[in-house]
Amino acid sequence: WKNIMENPLHLKSLNHISIVCRSVEKSLDFYQNILGFFPIRRPGSFNFDGAWLFNYGIGIHLLQSEDPENMPKINIINPKDNHISFQCESMTMVENRLKEMETEYIKCRVEEGNIYVDQIFFHDPDGTMIEICNCDNLPVIPLSGGETVLRPCSTLHCTMQQNKIQQMV
């Protein structure tokens, strides 16, 4: 157990994800109005265009591409591609909203025992894959260390869970 739970770099959490954009304005609109992030102050010492957003305990930093015309084109939606995943309260509401916005998406379902995880995949304006899921249905089970089952962190009990794990170590 000790080897699994060690924190050699003393990390606390995910801070932000940086995304290179063809258009910071279009991406800013997407991350605000589709995913619910809000803009935050960005250091004025940067000598390039960009925007910072925050919500759900993480930041997204949008960086204006130096060569937007030569950025890779949006590919087909592929759940096995790199992606950012967000948990949601209602998969039905997400799907209905994407239909209203005429956003192309695909649905997948993962089954483990009698537990089902539903997933919806779609792209941001630059082709970054976004996943919306109810992944918190699936318990987090370490590959070694007994039968201990961890739950994905929610805002409410993440700190309590981390403290409990540290006490076990």
ABEGO torsion letter per residue (X at the ends): XAAAABBAAGBABBABBBBBBABAAAAAAAAAAAAGBBBBBBBAABABBBBBBBEGGBBBBBBBBABAAABBBBBBBBAABBBBBBBBABAAAAAAAAAAAGBBBBBBBBBBEABBBBBBBBBBAAGBBBBBBAAAABBBBBABGEABBBBBBBAAAAAAAAAAAAAAX
